[in-house]
Amino acid sequence: MFSCIDTLKFEERPMYTKKANQILIIGIIALLLSWLPGAGIACAVVALIMYTRNKGARSLIRTDVGRGLSIIAILISVVVAIYLLLFRPLLVMPAWLASLREAFYQTKFYAEFENNFLIDNRYTYIFKGLAVTFEVTFFAVLLGIVLGVIVALVRSSYDTLKEELKGKGGLGKGILFVLYKICGLYLTVIRGTPVVVQLMIIYFVIFASSNNKILVAVLAFGINSGAYVAEIIRGGIESVDKGQFEAGRSLGFGYVRTMALIIIPQAFKAVLPALANEFIVLIKETSVSGYVGLQELTKGGDIIRSRTYSAFMPLIAVAIIYLLIVIFFSWIVSLIERRLKSSER
């Protein structure tokens, strides 16, 4: 009986794969056609209906990718449709739609929208700030990973080798001990003080003569992120079974080669979702860059507020953008986690 069930499942897999490929392809087409709102939404709806009706195909990652692309296509299509309805020439619009748009132009909501975003092209503050936010976050994450790996390796190496070096002296032991203490101090100071204070110290004290605010923000957030990444990676290294380390040593590998070829790859696989979540947290943390005058996303919204004396619409727009960014990257993290789980089977 069990063999029949297994055979049935095996026979169904090609069908599920075919459905998953179809959902993915239609999702891609919907995204490409999202500049034509009707076509983009239609394709996206088809992909979402196929997703809901094919439960077996949901176990495949490409199905989730197709669904995600379809949702993104719907959002883009809605934005394009709103833009066309608001700014398309009246002569090429149906009379009833043109009259509806004229009535909308007379509402208080549109007056607020125009005042906050359209007059003097104030929406550019939001887009320029978003670009700065991504720039700072990207380079800060890279710096944080580099620092985190170095600190994690020093601390885990000391914990692993301190018994072997207990009866030995020498320069190597002393250097490792000093580095271990420096890393411990770094973690204590960085994790024990607010990131805003660290940012202001780096800008107003350490780099007081520099006007490169992006560089200061990258250093501040990278150094801060490195402390948390270090503990994430150290936890990943400690989660690797000790037998793996002993197997590497039994093959004649030294400590460094064992860590580089055996331990670190397994540790990164274990902590990759946590590192992706750190990227999401860092995106939100960059919102305090305005304390040093850097025009990132939040500062862009605040500049609009200071020009229009209207706080609701620009700040709500900033909040919605952050929310959409977090939702998107959280979806990416979920795909990574599913991929890692499927590779373990």
C-alpha positions as CSV (number, residue, x, y, z in Angstrom):
1,M,0.0,0.0,0.0
2,F,2.8,2.4,1.0
3,S,4.6,1.7,-2.3
4,C,1.5,2.5,-4.3
5,I,1.2,5.9,-2.4
6,D,4.9,6.6,-3.0
7,T,4.5,5.8,-6.7
8,L,1.4,8.1,-6.9
9,K,3.3,10.9,-5.3
10,F,6.3,10.3,-7.7
11,E,3.9,10.4,-10.7
12,E,2.3,13.6,-9.4
13,R,5.6,15.5,-9.1
14,P,6.0,16.2,-12.8
15,M,2.4,17.7,-12.8
16,Y,3.2,19.9,-9.8
17,T,6.5,21.0,-11.4
18,K,4.6,21.9,-14.6
19,K,2.0,23.9,-12.7
20,A,4.7,25.6,-10.7
21,N,6.6,26.6,-13.9
22,Q,3.3,27.9,-15.4
23,I,2.7,30.1,-12.3
24,L,6.2,31.4,-12.4
25,I,6.1,32.2,-16.1
26,I,2.7,34.0,-15.8
27,G,4.0,35.9,-12.8
28,I,7.0,37.1,-14.8
29,I,4.7,38.1,-17.7
30,A,2.4,40.0,-15.3
31,L,5.4,41.9,-14.0
32,L,6.6,42.8,-17.5
33,L,3.1,43.9,-18.5
34,S,2.5,45.9,-15.3
35,W,3.0,49.2,-17.2
36,L,-0.2,48.2,-19.0
37,P,-2.5,48.1,-15.9
38,G,-5.3,45.9,-17.4
39,A,-3.0,43.3,-18.9
40,G,-0.7,43.2,-15.8
41,I,-3.5,42.8,-13.3
42,A,-5.2,40.1,-15.5
43,C,-2.1,38.0,-15.8
44,A,-1.4,38.4,-12.1
45,V,-5.0,37.3,-11.2
46,V,-4.6,34.2,-13.4
47,A,-1.3,33.3,-11.6
48,L,-2.9,33.8,-8.2
49,I,-6.0,31.7,-9.1
50,M,-3.6,28.9,-10.3
51,Y,-1.7,29.2,-7.0
52,T,-4.8,28.8,-4.9
53,R,-6.1,25.8,-6.9
54,N,-2.9,23.8,-7.0
55,K,-2.1,23.0,-3.4
56,G,0.5,20.4,-4.3
57,A,2.5,22.9,-6.3
58,R,2.9,25.2,-3.3
59,S,5.6,23.0,-1.9
60,L,7.9,24.3,-4.7
61,I,9.7,27.6,-4.3
62,R,9.2,28.7,-7.8
63,T,5.4,28.7,-7.1
64,D,5.9,31.2,-4.3
65,V,8.2,33.3,-6.5
66,G,5.4,33.4,-9.2
67,R,2.9,34.4,-6.5
68,G,5.2,37.1,-5.2
69,L,5.9,38.5,-8.7
70,S,2.1,38.6,-9.3
71,I,1.5,40.6,-6.2
72,I,4.2,43.0,-7.1
73,A,2.7,43.3,-10.6
74,I,-0.7,44.2,-9.1
75,L,0.9,46.9,-7.0
76,I,2.8,48.4,-9.9
77,S,-0.3,48.2,-12.1
78,V,-2.4,50.0,-9.5
79,V,0.3,52.8,-9.2
80,V,0.4,53.1,-13.0
81,A,-3.4,53.2,-13.3
82,I,-3.6,55.9,-10.7
83,Y,-1.0,57.9,-12.5
84,L,-2.8,57.6,-15.8
85,L,-6.1,58.5,-14.3
86,L,-4.7,61.6,-12.6
87,F,-2.3,62.9,-15.3
88,R,-3.5,61.5,-18.7
89,P,-4.8,64.2,-21.1
90,L,-8.6,64.7,-20.8
91,L,-9.0,64.4,-24.6
92,V,-8.1,60.7,-24.7
93,M,-10.3,59.8,-21.7
94,P,-14.0,58.9,-21.7
95,A,-16.3,61.8,-20.7
96,W,-17.5,60.1,-17.5
97,L,-14.0,59.3,-16.4
98,A,-12.9,62.9,-17.2
99,S,-15.7,64.3,-15.2
100,L,-14.9,62.0,-12.3
101,R,-11.3,63.1,-12.3
102,E,-12.3,66.8,-12.3
103,A,-14.5,66.1,-9.3
104,F,-11.6,64.4,-7.6
105,Y,-9.4,67.4,-8.3
106,Q,-11.8,69.5,-6.2
107,T,-11.5,67.4,-3.1
108,K,-9.4,68.3,0.0
109,F,-7.5,65.1,-0.3
110,Y,-6.1,65.9,-3.7
111,A,-5.3,69.5,-2.6
112,E,-3.2,68.0,0.3
113,F,-1.6,65.5,-2.1
114,E,-0.7,68.2,-4.6
115,N,0.7,70.5,-1.9
116,N,2.8,67.7,-0.3
117,F,4.1,65.9,-3.4
118,L,3.5,67.7,-6.7
119,I,4.2,71.4,-6.0
120,D,8.0,72.1,-6.6
121,N,8.4,68.3,-7.3
122,R,8.5,67.6,-3.6
123,Y,8.1,63.9,-4.3
124,T,11.7,63.9,-5.3
125,Y,12.7,64.2,-1.7
126,I,11.1,60.8,-1.1
127,F,12.8,59.1,-4.1
128,K,16.2,60.6,-3.4
129,G,16.0,59.7,0.3
130,L,15.0,56.1,-0.7
131,A,18.1,55.8,-2.9
132,V,20.3,57.0,0.0
133,T,18.7,54.6,2.4
134,F,19.4,51.6,0.1
135,E,23.0,52.8,-0.5
136,V,23.8,53.2,3.2
137,T,22.1,49.9,4.1
138,F,23.9,47.9,1.4
139,F,27.4,49.1,2.2
140,A,26.7,49.0,6.0
141,V,25.7,45.3,5.7
142,L,28.9,44.5,3.8
143,L,31.0,46.2,6.5
144,G,28.9,44.5,9.2
145,I,29.4,41.1,7.7
146,V,33.2,41.6,7.4
147,L,33.5,42.8,11.0
148,G,31.1,40.2,12.2
149,V,33.1,37.3,10.6
150,I,36.4,38.6,12.0
151,V,35.0,39.0,15.5
152,A,33.2,35.7,15.4
153,L,36.3,33.8,14.2
154,V,38.5,35.4,16.9
155,R,36.0,34.6,19.7
156,S,35.2,31.1,18.5
157,S,38.9,30.3,17.9
158,Y,39.8,31.4,21.4
159,D,37.1,29.3,22.9
160,T,38.2,26.3,20.8
161,L,42.0,26.6,21.2
162,K,42.3,27.9,24.8
163,E,42.5,24.4,26.2
164,E,45.2,23.4,23.6
165,L,47.2,26.6,24.4
166,K,46.7,26.4,28.1
167,G,50.1,24.8,28.8
168,K,51.9,26.7,26.1
169,G,53.3,30.2,26.0
170,G,54.4,32.2,23.1
171,L,53.5,35.2,21.0
172,G,50.5,33.5,19.3
173,K,48.7,32.8,22.5
174,G,49.2,36.3,23.7
175,I,48.0,37.9,20.4
176,L,44.9,35.7,20.4
177,F,44.1,36.6,24.0
178,V,44.5,40.3,23.3
179,L,42.3,40.1,20.2
180,Y,39.7,38.1,22.2
181,K,39.6,40.9,24.9
182,I,39.4,43.6,22.2
183,C,36.5,41.9,20.5
184,G,34.7,41.4,23.8
185,L,35.1,45.1,24.6
186,Y,33.8,46.0,21.1
187,L,30.7,43.9,21.6
188,T,30.1,45.3,25.0
189,V,30.4,49.0,24.0
190,I,28.5,48.7,20.7
191,R,25.6,46.6,22.0
192,G,25.4,48.7,25.1
193,T,25.0,52.1,23.6
194,P,22.3,53.4,21.2
195,V,23.0,53.5,17.5
196,V,22.0,57.2,17.4
197,V,24.7,58.1,20.0
198,Q,27.3,56.1,18.0
199,L,26.3,57.9,14.8
200,M,26.6,61.3,16.4
201,I,29.9,60.5,18.0
202,I,31.4,59.4,14.7
203,Y,30.0,62.4,12.8
204,F,30.6,65.2,15.4
205,V,33.7,63.9,17.1
206,I,35.7,61.4,15.1
207,F,34.9,62.8,11.6
208,A,34.2,66.3,12.6
209,S,36.2,67.7,9.7
210,S,34.5,65.5,7.1
211,N,31.4,66.4,5.1
212,N,30.8,62.9,3.7
213,K,27.7,62.1,5.6
214,I,27.0,58.8,3.6
215,L,30.5,57.5,4.6
216,V,29.9,58.4,8.2
217,A,26.5,56.7,8.2
218,V,27.9,53.6,6.5
219,L,30.7,53.4,9.2
220,A,28.3,53.9,12.1
221,F,25.7,51.4,11.0
222,G,28.3,48.9,9.7
223,I,30.2,49.0,13.0
224,N,26.9,48.7,14.9
225,S,25.6,45.8,12.7
226,G,29.0,44.0,13.0
227,A,28.5,43.5,16.7
228,Y,25.2,41.7,16.2
229,V,26.4,39.8,13.1
230,A,29.4,38.6,15.1
231,E,27.1,36.9,17.6
232,I,24.9,35.5,14.9
233,I,27.9,33.9,13.1
234,R,29.5,32.7,16.3
235,G,26.2,31.0,17.2
236,G,26.2,29.4,13.7
237,I,29.8,28.2,14.2
238,E,28.9,26.7,17.6
239,S,25.9,25.0,16.1
240,V,28.1,22.9,13.8
241,D,28.7,19.5,15.3
242,K,32.2,19.2,16.9
243,G,32.6,15.9,15.0
244,Q,32.9,18.0,11.8
245,F,35.9,19.8,13.2
246,E,37.5,16.6,14.4
247,A,36.9,15.0,11.0
248,G,38.7,17.9,9.3
249,R,41.7,17.6,11.7
250,S,41.8,13.8,11.2
251,L,42.1,14.4,7.4
252,G,45.2,16.4,8.1
253,F,43.7,19.9,7.8
254,G,45.0,22.6,10.0
255,Y,42.7,24.7,12.2
256,V,42.5,27.5,9.6
257,R,41.8,25.2,6.7
258,T,39.2,23.2,8.7
259,M,37.4,26.4,9.6
260,A,37.5,27.8,6.0
261,L,36.5,24.6,4.1
262,I,34.3,22.7,6.6
263,I,33.0,24.8,9.5
264,I,32.3,28.3,8.0
265,P,30.3,27.0,5.0
266,Q,28.0,25.0,7.3
267,A,27.7,27.9,9.7
268,F,26.8,30.4,7.0
269,K,24.1,28.1,5.8
270,A,22.6,28.0,9.3
271,V,22.7,31.7,9.9
272,L,21.8,33.0,6.4
273,P,18.1,33.7,7.3
274,A,19.3,35.6,10.5
275,L,21.7,37.7,8.4
276,A,18.9,38.5,6.0
277,N,16.8,39.6,8.9
278,E,19.6,41.8,10.1
279,F,19.5,43.5,6.7
280,I,15.8,44.3,7.2
281,V,16.5,45.7,10.7
282,L,19.3,47.8,9.3
283,I,17.0,49.3,6.7
284,K,14.8,50.6,9.5
285,E,17.7,51.8,11.6
286,T,18.9,54.1,8.9
287,S,15.9,56.3,9.6
288,V,17.9,58.0,12.4
289,S,20.5,59.3,9.9
290,G,18.7,62.6,9.8
291,Y,20.3,63.4,13.2
292,V,23.5,64.2,11.2
293,G,21.7,65.9,8.3
294,L,21.8,63.0,5.9
295,Q,18.7,63.1,3.6
296,E,17.5,59.5,3.7
297,L,13.9,58.4,3.4
298,T,12.6,59.6,6.7
299,K,14.5,62.9,6.4
300,G,13.0,63.4,3.0
301,G,9.5,63.0,4.4
302,D,10.4,65.4,7.2
303,I,11.7,68.0,4.8
304,I,8.3,67.9,3.0
305,R,6.6,68.3,6.3
306,S,8.7,71.4,7.1
307,R,7.8,73.0,3.8
308,T,4.1,72.3,3.8
309,Y,3.4,72.3,7.6
310,S,1.4,69.1,7.0
311,A,2.7,66.1,8.8
312,F,0.1,63.4,8.0
313,M,0.6,62.7,4.3
314,P,4.4,62.7,3.9
315,L,5.0,60.7,7.1
316,I,2.3,58.2,6.2
317,A,3.9,57.8,2.8
318,V,7.3,57.2,4.4
319,A,5.7,54.6,6.7
320,I,4.0,52.8,3.8
321,I,7.3,52.7,1.8
322,Y,9.1,51.2,4.8
323,L,6.3,48.7,5.3
324,L,6.4,47.6,1.6
325,I,10.2,47.2,1.8
326,V,10.1,45.1,4.9
327,I,7.3,42.9,3.5
328,F,9.3,42.3,0.3
329,F,12.5,41.4,2.0
330,S,10.7,39.3,4.6
331,W,9.2,37.3,1.6
332,I,12.8,36.9,0.3
333,V,13.9,35.6,3.7
334,S,11.0,33.1,3.7
335,L,12.1,31.8,0.3
336,I,15.7,31.5,1.5
337,E,14.5,29.5,4.6
338,R,12.4,27.2,2.4
339,R,15.3,26.6,0.1
340,L,17.6,25.8,2.9
341,K,15.1,23.4,4.5
342,S,14.5,21.6,1.1
343,S,18.3,21.2,0.6
344,E,18.6,19.4,4.0
345,R,16.2,16.7,2.9
